[in-house]
Amino acid sequence: MRYQKGFTLIELLVVISIISILTVVFLISNPFLMLQKGRDTQRKSDLGQIQKALESYYNDNNKYPDFGNPPNAPPSVTGWAIPGHASDRGLGTYLQNNNYFKSIPKDPKFDGSNCNSTTSTGYLYFMNNSDRQRYTIFTRLENTNDLAAT
């Protein structure tokens, strides 16, 4: 009796089917997109936390925090920025030290730079007027199709 080496047609079809199914599942669930969406969800949550802290500050002071360096607050290294400055000038630390934050929100992909350029990550706090009655907070989302932000 002669034995032939190789796979049967059934074995080949089963292996090809399994590989095809795994490929389709991988392409549908794109893990990179899932990670981006997860980090964007964290950013939106952080913006909500920052907003609550700023509103609490407003309730206590009848104005929002200024761009100036708050007293006894070294700049926090968290990716926050204020327009025209390389950091948040201590705003995050000040809000944390005065119990507006338990911990300063930090961008999940913080790369050491601040949210003040087209490629950096983090949060940007912008005072809209001199009487400190309005503000805007920004972040950069990784998923460019997601336009919904706090």
MIDOSE-1310 file (N, C-alpha, C; in nm, 2 decimals, decimal comma, always signed):
residues 150
mryq	+0,08/-0,12/+0,00/+0,00/+0,00/+0,00/+0,09/+0,13/+0,00; +0,05/+0,22/-0,08/+0,12/+0,34/-0,09/+0,05/+0,46/-0,02; +0,13/+0,53/+0,06/+0,07/+0,64/+0,14/+0,11/+0,77/+0,06; +0,01/+0,85/+0,04/+0,04/+0,98/-0,02/+0,05/+1,09/+0,09
kgft	+0,15/+1,17/+0,08/+0,17/+1,28/+0,17/+0,09/+1,40/+0,13; +0,03/+1,47/+0,23/-0,04/+1,59/+0,19/-0,17/+1,60/+0,27; -0,25/+1,70/+0,25/-0,37/+1,72/+0,32/-0,49/+1,69/+0,23; -0,59/+1,65/+0,29/-0,71/+1,62/+0,21/-0,78/+1,75/+0,18
liel	-0,87/+1,74/+0,08/-0,95/+1,86/+0,04/-1,03/+1,91/+0,16; -1,09/+1,83/+0,24/-1,17/+1,87/+0,35/-1,08/+1,95/+0,45; -0,96/+1,90/+0,48/-0,87/+1,96/+0,58/-0,84/+2,10/+0,52; -0,81/+2,11/+0,40/-0,77/+2,24/+0,34/-0,89/+2,34/+0,35
lvvi	-1,01/+2,29/+0,32/-1,13/+2,38/+0,32/-1,15/+2,43/+0,47; -1,14/+2,34/+0,56/-1,16/+2,38/+0,70/-1,06/+2,49/+0,74; -0,93/+2,47/+0,71/-0,83/+2,57/+0,75/-0,85/+2,70/+0,68; -0,89/+2,70/+0,55/-0,92/+2,82/+0,48/-1,04/+2,89/+0,54
siis	-1,14/+2,82/+0,57/-1,26/+2,88/+0,64/-1,23/+2,94/+0,77; -1,15/+2,88/+0,85/-1,11/+2,93/+0,98/-1,03/+3,06/+0,96; -0,93/+3,06/+0,87/-0,85/+3,18/+0,84/-0,94/+3,29/+0,79; -1,04/+3,26/+0,70/-1,13/+3,36/+0,65/-1,21/+3,43/+0,76
iltv	-1,27/+3,34/+0,85/-1,35/+3,39/+0,96/-1,27/+3,48/+1,05; -1,15/+3,44/+1,09/-1,06/+3,52/+1,17/-1,03/+3,65/+1,11; -1,00/+3,65/+0,98/-0,97/+3,78/+0,91/-1,08/+3,87/+0,91; -1,20/+3,82/+0,88/-1,32/+3,91/+0,88/-1,35/+3,97/+1,02
vfli	-1,33/+3,89/+1,12/-1,36/+3,93/+1,26/-1,25/+4,04/+1,29; -1,13/+4,02/+1,26/-1,03/+4,12/+1,28/-1,05/+4,25/+1,21; -1,09/+4,24/+1,08/-1,12/+4,36/+1,01/-1,24/+4,44/+1,06; -1,34/+4,37/+1,10/-1,46/+4,43/+1,15/-1,43/+4,50/+1,29
snpf	-1,36/+4,44/+1,37/-1,34/+4,49/+1,51/-1,22/+4,58/+1,52; -1,15/+4,61/+1,42/-1,04/+4,70/+1,41/-0,99/+4,75/+1,55; -0,90/+4,68/+1,61/-0,86/+4,71/+1,75/-0,80/+4,85/+1,77; -0,73/+4,90/+1,66/-0,68/+5,04/+1,67/-0,79/+5,14/+1,68
lmlq	-0,89/+5,13/+1,61/-1,00/+5,22/+1,61/-1,07/+5,21/+1,75; -1,08/+5,09/+1,80/-1,14/+5,07/+1,93/-1,06/+5,14/+2,04; -0,93/+5,13/+2,03/-0,84/+5,20/+2,13/-0,86/+5,35/+2,12; -0,86/+5,40/+2,00/-0,88/+5,54/+1,98/-1,02/+5,59/+2,04
kgrd	-1,12/+5,52/+2,01/-1,25/+5,55/+2,06/-1,25/+5,55/+2,22; -1,18/+5,45/+2,27/-1,17/+5,44/+2,42/-1,10/+5,56/+2,48; -0,99/+5,60/+2,41/-0,92/+5,72/+2,46/-1,00/+5,85/+2,44; -1,07/+5,86/+2,33/-1,16/+5,97/+2,31/-1,27/+5,98/+2,41
tqrk	-1,32/+5,87/+2,45/-1,43/+5,86/+2,56/-1,37/+5,91/+2,69; -1,24/+5,88/+2,72/-1,18/+5,93/+2,84/-1,16/+6,08/+2,83; -1,12/+6,13/+2,71/-1,10/+6,27/+2,70/-1,23/+6,35/+2,72; -1,34/+6,29/+2,67/-1,47/+6,36/+2,69/-1,51/+6,36/+2,84
sdlg	-1,48/+6,25/+2,90/-1,51/+6,24/+3,05/-1,42/+6,34/+3,12; -1,29/+6,35/+3,08/-1,21/+6,45/+3,15/-1,26/+6,59/+3,12; -1,31/+6,62/+3,00/-1,36/+6,76/+2,98/-1,48/+6,78/+3,07; -1,56/+6,68/+3,09/-1,67/+6,70/+3,19/-1,63/+6,72/+3,33
qiqk	-1,52/+6,65/+3,37/-1,46/+6,67/+3,50/-1,40/+6,81/+3,51; -1,33/+6,86/+3,41/-1,28/+6,99/+3,41/-1,39/+7,10/+3,42; -1,49/+7,07/+3,34/-1,61/+7,17/+3,34/-1,67/+7,17/+3,48; -1,69/+7,06/+3,55/-1,75/+7,06/+3,68/-1,66/+7,14/+3,78
ales	-1,53/+7,12/+3,77/-1,43/+7,19/+3,85/-1,44/+7,34/+3,83; -1,45/+7,38/+3,70/-1,45/+7,52/+3,67/-1,59/+7,58/+3,72; -1,69/+7,51/+3,71/-1,82/+7,56/+3,75/-1,82/+7,57/+3,90; -1,76/+7,48/+3,97/-1,75/+7,49/+4,12/-1,67/+7,61/+4,16
yynd	-1,56/+7,63/+4,09/-1,48/+7,75/+4,11/-1,56/+7,87/+4,09; -1,64/+7,88/+3,98/-1,72/+7,99/+3,95/-1,82/+8,01/+4,07; -1,89/+7,91/+4,12/-1,98/+7,92/+4,22/-1,92/+7,98/+4,35; -1,79/+7,95/+4,37/-1,73/+8,00/+4,49/-1,67/+8,14/+4,47
nnky	-1,64/+8,18/+4,35/-1,57/+8,31/+4,32/-1,64/+8,41/+4,23; -1,76/+8,37/+4,18/-1,83/+8,45/+4,08/-1,76/+8,49/+3,96; -1,66/+8,41/+3,92/-1,58/+8,43/+3,80/-1,50/+8,30/+3,78; -1,45/+8,28/+3,66/-1,37/+8,17/+3,62/-1,22/+8,20/+3,65
pdfg	-1,14/+8,09/+3,66/-1,00/+8,12/+3,69/-0,93/+8,20/+3,58; -0,83/+8,28/+3,62/-0,76/+8,37/+3,53/-0,64/+8,29/+3,47; -0,58/+8,35/+3,36/-0,47/+8,29/+3,30/-0,34/+8,31/+3,39; -0,35/+8,41/+3,48/-0,23/+8,43/+3,57/-0,20/+8,31/+3,65
nppn	-0,08/+8,31/+3,69/-0,03/+8,19/+3,77/-0,10/+8,20/+3,91; -0,19/+8,11/+3,95/-0,25/+8,12/+4,08/-0,15/+8,11/+4,19; -0,18/+8,16/+4,30/-0,08/+8,16/+4,41/-0,05/+8,02/+4,46; +0,08/+8,00/+4,49/+0,13/+7,87/+4,55/+0,09/+7,75/+4,46
apps	+0,10/+7,76/+4,33/+0,06/+7,65/+4,25/+0,17/+7,64/+4,13; +0,26/+7,55/+4,14/+0,35/+7,53/+4,03/+0,28/+7,47/+3,91; +0,33/+7,50/+3,79/+0,27/+7,45/+3,67/+0,25/+7,29/+3,68; +0,14/+7,24/+3,65/+0,11/+7,10/+3,65/+0,15/+7,04/+3,52
vtgw	+0,22/+6,93/+3,52/+0,27/+6,87/+3,40/+0,17/+6,76/+3,36; +0,06/+6,80/+3,30/-0,04/+6,71/+3,27/-0,09/+6,72/+3,12; -0,04/+6,81/+3,05/-0,08/+6,83/+2,91/-0,19/+6,94/+2,90; -0,21/+7,01/+3,01/-0,30/+7,13/+3,00/-0,22/+7,25/+2,94
aipg	-0,29/+7,34/+2,88/-0,22/+7,46/+2,83/-0,32/+7,57/+2,83; -0,26/+7,69/+2,84/-0,34/+7,82/+2,83/-0,28/+7,89/+2,71; -0,36/+7,94/+2,62/-0,31/+8,00/+2,50/-0,19/+8,10/+2,52; -0,09/+8,08/+2,45/+0,03/+8,17/+2,46/+0,13/+8,12/+2,57
hasd	+0,10/+8,01/+2,64/+0,19/+7,96/+2,74/+0,22/+7,82/+2,72; +0,33/+7,77/+2,77/+0,37/+7,63/+2,74/+0,31/+7,54/+2,84; +0,24/+7,59/+2,94/+0,17/+7,50/+3,04/+0,04/+7,56/+3,08; -0,02/+7,50/+3,18/-0,14/+7,56/+3,23/-0,12/+7,67/+3,34
rglg	+0,01/+7,70/+3,36/+0,05/+7,80/+3,46/+0,00/+7,77/+3,60; -0,01/+7,64/+3,63/-0,05/+7,60/+3,76/-0,20/+7,59/+3,78; -0,28/+7,61/+3,68/-0,43/+7,61/+3,70/-0,47/+7,47/+3,75; -0,43/+7,36/+3,69/-0,47/+7,23/+3,73/-0,43/+7,20/+3,87
tylq	-0,30/+7,24/+3,91/-0,26/+7,22/+4,05/-0,34/+7,30/+4,14; -0,37/+7,42/+4,11/-0,44/+7,51/+4,19/-0,58/+7,46/+4,22; -0,65/+7,41/+4,11/-0,78/+7,35/+4,13/-0,78/+7,22/+4,21; -0,67/+7,15/+4,20/-0,66/+7,02/+4,28/-0,63/+7,06/+4,42
nnny	-0,54/+7,15/+4,45/-0,51/+7,19/+4,59/-0,63/+7,25/+4,66; -0,72/+7,31/+4,59/-0,84/+7,37/+4,65/-0,96/+7,28/+4,64; -0,93/+7,15/+4,62/-1,04/+7,05/+4,62/-1,14/+7,06/+4,51; -1,11/+7,11/+4,40/-1,20/+7,11/+4,29/-1,18/+6,98/+4,20
fksi	-1,06/+6,92/+4,22/-1,02/+6,79/+4,16/-0,97/+6,70/+4,27; -1,00/+6,57/+4,25/-0,93/+6,47/+4,33/-0,79/+6,45/+4,27; -0,79/+6,44/+4,14/-0,67/+6,43/+4,07/-0,68/+6,50/+3,94; -0,58/+6,56/+3,89/-0,59/+6,65/+3,77/-0,61/+6,56/+3,65
pkdp	-0,71/+6,58/+3,57/-0,73/+6,50/+3,45/-0,61/+6,51/+3,35; -0,57/+6,39/+3,30/-0,45/+6,39/+3,22/-0,49/+6,31/+3,09; -0,46/+6,37/+2,98/-0,49/+6,30/+2,85/-0,43/+6,16/+2,85; -0,52/+6,06/+2,80/-0,47/+5,92/+2,81/-0,35/+5,89/+2,72
kfdg	-0,32/+5,98/+2,62/-0,21/+5,95/+2,54/-0,11/+6,07/+2,55; -0,10/+6,13/+2,67/-0,02/+6,25/+2,69/+0,12/+6,22/+2,65; +0,18/+6,30/+2,56/+0,31/+6,28/+2,51/+0,41/+6,38/+2,56; +0,38/+6,45/+2,66/+0,48/+6,55/+2,71/+0,46/+6,69/+2,66
sncn	+0,38/+6,70/+2,56/+0,35/+6,84/+2,50/+0,21/+6,88/+2,54; +0,17/+7,00/+2,51/+0,04/+7,05/+2,55/-0,04/+7,07/+2,43; -0,17/+7,08/+2,45/-0,27/+7,09/+2,34/-0,27/+7,23/+2,29; -0,15/+7,27/+2,23/-0,15/+7,40/+2,17/-0,08/+7,40/+2,03
stts	-0,08/+7,29/+1,97/-0,04/+7,27/+1,83/-0,12/+7,17/+1,76; -0,10/+7,15/+1,63/-0,19/+7,06/+1,56/-0,16/+6,92/+1,58; -0,05/+6,88/+1,65/-0,02/+6,74/+1,67/-0,01/+6,70/+1,81; -0,02/+6,79/+1,91/+0,00/+6,76/+2,05/-0,13/+6,71/+2,11
tgyl	-0,12/+6,65/+2,23/-0,24/+6,60/+2,30/-0,25/+6,68/+2,43; -0,37/+6,67/+2,49/-0,39/+6,74/+2,62/-0,52/+6,82/+2,61; -0,53/+6,92/+2,70/-0,65/+7,00/+2,72/-0,61/+7,15/+2,72; -0,69/+7,23/+2,66/-0,66/+7,37/+2,64/-0,78/+7,45/+2,70
yfmn	-0,74/+7,54/+2,80/-0,84/+7,62/+2,87/-0,83/+7,76/+2,81; -0,94/+7,82/+2,76/-0,93/+7,95/+2,70/-1,04/+8,04/+2,76; -1,00/+8,16/+2,81/-1,09/+8,26/+2,87/-1,14/+8,34/+2,76; -1,28/+8,35/+2,75/-1,34/+8,41/+2,63/-1,35/+8,56/+2,65
nsdr	-1,34/+8,62/+2,77/-1,35/+8,76/+2,79/-1,28/+8,80/+2,91; -1,26/+8,93/+2,92/-1,18/+8,98/+3,04/-1,25/+8,98/+3,17; -1,39/+8,98/+3,17/-1,46/+8,98/+3,30/-1,47/+8,84/+3,36; -1,41/+8,74/+3,29/-1,40/+8,60/+3,34/-1,53/+8,54/+3,37
qryt	-1,63/+8,56/+3,27/-1,76/+8,51/+3,28/-1,79/+8,39/+3,18; -1,69/+8,37/+3,09/-1,71/+8,26/+2,99/-1,57/+8,20/+2,97; -1,58/+8,07/+2,93/-1,45/+8,00/+2,90/-1,48/+7,90/+2,80; -1,38/+7,84/+2,74/-1,39/+7,73/+2,65/-1,28/+7,63/+2,68
iftr	-1,31/+7,50/+2,68/-1,21/+7,40/+2,70/-1,20/+7,31/+2,57; -1,08/+7,28/+2,53/-1,07/+7,20/+2,41/-0,98/+7,08/+2,44; -1,00/+6,98/+2,35/-0,91/+6,87/+2,34/-0,90/+6,82/+2,20; -0,81/+6,74/+2,16/-0,79/+6,69/+2,03/-0,84/+6,54/+2,03
lent	-0,94/+6,51/+1,96/-0,99/+6,37/+1,95/-0,91/+6,29/+1,84; -0,88/+6,17/+1,87/-0,80/+6,09/+1,77/-0,89/+6,05/+1,65; -1,02/+6,02/+1,68/-1,11/+5,97/+1,58/-1,17/+6,10/+1,52; -1,12/+6,14/+1,40/-1,16/+6,26/+1,34/-1,31/+6,26/+1,29
ndla	-1,37/+6,14/+1,28/-1,51/+6,14/+1,25/-1,60/+6,17/+1,36; -1,55/+6,17/+1,48/-1,62/+6,20/+1,60/-1,62/+6,35/+1,63; -1,72/+6,42/+1,60/-1,73/+6,56/+1,61/-1,79/+6,61/+1,74; -1,85/+6,51/+1,82/-1,92/+6,54/+1,94/-1,82/+6,56/+2,05
at	-1,81/+6,67/+2,11/-1,73/+6,70/+2,23/-1,81/+6,78/+2,33; -1,76/+6,78/+2,45/-1,83/+6,85/+2,56/-1,80/+7,00/+2,54
